[in-house]
Amino acid sequence: MAALAVSTATVLFLVGALHVVWMRSPWPLRTREEFASRVVGAPVEKLPSAPMTGGVALLLGMAAYLVVSRVGLLPLPGPGWLAITGTAGVAAVLLLRGAGGLVVSSRHDTEFARLDRRFYSPLCLILAGCCATVAVLG
């Protein structure tokens, strides 16, 4: 179970790190317009602010910490049920994002919608399943 927790937390952490990069850069894309179209699915003027993007990065980091604390690899202050409930909560949020993304993206034929159906939502669903497994069996 520790290996699943570590691999899941690593992906969550890396996605969070990518959000930190996105606070200042459209990497790996060249322009903010391309980034807005492919990654966010919105016009450039509607891109999330740097603080909002940083907030997502922080939440992803906290999610990664909860997952590894569930299997006892890092300490989590507070009652023992906090790691279980927190990891289950992460699973629920990722499940909602993944399922919601598939539903919404199925109604659109934009570049973002295609990427959401192919990559973003399935990744969220896989991570949701991993987090749920760690929460229950951790």
Contacts in CASP RR format, 6 or more apart in sequence:
PFRMAT RR
TARGET T0000
AUTHOR 0000-0000-0000
METHOD contacts of the structure
MODEL  1
MAALAVSTATVLFLVGALHVVWMRSPWPLRTREEFASRVVGAPVEKLPSA
PMTGGVALLLGMAAYLVVSRVGLLPLPGPGWLAITGTAGVAAVLLLRGAG
GLVVSSRHDTEFARLDRRFYSPLCLILAGCCATVAVLG
1 71 0 8 1.000
1 133 0 8 1.000
1 134 0 8 1.000
1 137 0 8 1.000
1 138 0 8 1.000
2 71 0 8 1.000
2 73 0 8 1.000
4 130 0 8 1.000
4 133 0 8 1.000
4 134 0 8 1.000
5 67 0 8 1.000
5 68 0 8 1.000
5 70 0 8 1.000
5 71 0 8 1.000
5 73 0 8 1.000
5 134 0 8 1.000
5 138 0 8 1.000
6 68 0 8 1.000
6 73 0 8 1.000
7 130 0 8 1.000
8 64 0 8 1.000
8 67 0 8 1.000
8 127 0 8 1.000
8 130 0 8 1.000
8 131 0 8 1.000
8 134 0 8 1.000
9 63 0 8 1.000
9 64 0 8 1.000
9 65 0 8 1.000
9 67 0 8 1.000
9 68 0 8 1.000
10 64 0 8 1.000
11 123 0 8 1.000
11 127 0 8 1.000
12 60 0 8 1.000
12 61 0 8 1.000
12 63 0 8 1.000
12 64 0 8 1.000
12 67 0 8 1.000
12 90 0 8 1.000
12 127 0 8 1.000
13 60 0 8 1.000
13 61 0 8 1.000
13 64 0 8 1.000
15 60 0 8 1.000
16 56 0 8 1.000
16 57 0 8 1.000
16 60 0 8 1.000
16 61 0 8 1.000
17 57 0 8 1.000
19 53 0 8 1.000
19 54 0 8 1.000
19 55 0 8 1.000
19 56 0 8 1.000
19 57 0 8 1.000
19 60 0 8 1.000
20 53 0 8 1.000
20 54 0 8 1.000
20 57 0 8 1.000
21 27 0 8 1.000
22 35 0 8 1.000
22 39 0 8 1.000
22 53 0 8 1.000
23 50 0 8 1.000
23 53 0 8 1.000
23 54 0 8 1.000
23 57 0 8 1.000
24 50 0 8 1.000
26 32 0 8 1.000
26 34 0 8 1.000
26 35 0 8 1.000
26 39 0 8 1.000
29 35 0 8 1.000
29 38 0 8 1.000
29 39 0 8 1.000
32 44 0 8 1.000
32 47 0 8 1.000
33 44 0 8 1.000
35 47 0 8 1.000
36 42 0 8 1.000
36 43 0 8 1.000
36 44 0 8 1.000
36 46 0 8 1.000
36 47 0 8 1.000
37 110 0 8 1.000
37 111 0 8 1.000
37 112 0 8 1.000
38 111 0 8 1.000
38 112 0 8 1.000
38 115 0 8 1.000
39 112 0 8 1.000
39 115 0 8 1.000
40 46 0 8 1.000
40 47 0 8 1.000
40 48 0 8 1.000
40 112 0 8 1.000
41 110 0 8 1.000
41 111 0 8 1.000
41 112 0 8 1.000
41 113 0 8 1.000
48 56 0 8 1.000
63 90 0 8 1.000
63 131 0 8 1.000
65 74 0 8 1.000
65 76 0 8 1.000
66 76 0 8 1.000
66 83 0 8 1.000
66 86 0 8 1.000
66 87 0 8 1.000
66 90 0 8 1.000
67 87 0 8 1.000
67 90 0 8 1.000
67 130 0 8 1.000
67 131 0 8 1.000
67 134 0 8 1.000
68 74 0 8 1.000
69 75 0 8 1.000
69 76 0 8 1.000
69 83 0 8 1.000
70 83 0 8 1.000
70 84 0 8 1.000
70 86 0 8 1.000
70 87 0 8 1.000
70 134 0 8 1.000
70 135 0 8 1.000
70 138 0 8 1.000
71 134 0 8 1.000
71 138 0 8 1.000
72 83 0 8 1.000
76 82 0 8 1.000
76 83 0 8 1.000
84 135 0 8 1.000
86 135 0 8 1.000
87 131 0 8 1.000
87 134 0 8 1.000
87 135 0 8 1.000
88 131 0 8 1.000
88 132 0 8 1.000
88 135 0 8 1.000
88 136 0 8 1.000
89 131 0 8 1.000
89 135 0 8 1.000
90 131 0 8 1.000
90 135 0 8 1.000
91 128 0 8 1.000
91 129 0 8 1.000
91 131 0 8 1.000
91 132 0 8 1.000
91 135 0 8 1.000
92 128 0 8 1.000
94 124 0 8 1.000
94 125 0 8 1.000
94 127 0 8 1.000
94 128 0 8 1.000
94 129 0 8 1.000
94 131 0 8 1.000
95 124 0 8 1.000
95 125 0 8 1.000
95 128 0 8 1.000
95 129 0 8 1.000
95 132 0 8 1.000
97 121 0 8 1.000
97 124 0 8 1.000
98 120 0 8 1.000
98 121 0 8 1.000
98 122 0 8 1.000
98 124 0 8 1.000
98 125 0 8 1.000
98 128 0 8 1.000
99 121 0 8 1.000
99 125 0 8 1.000
100 121 0 8 1.000
101 116 0 8 1.000
101 117 0 8 1.000
101 120 0 8 1.000
101 121 0 8 1.000
101 124 0 8 1.000
102 116 0 8 1.000
102 117 0 8 1.000
102 121 0 8 1.000
102 125 0 8 1.000
104 113 0 8 1.000
104 116 0 8 1.000
105 112 0 8 1.000
105 113 0 8 1.000
105 114 0 8 1.000
105 116 0 8 1.000
105 117 0 8 1.000
105 121 0 8 1.000
106 113 0 8 1.000
106 117 0 8 1.000
107 113 0 8 1.000
END
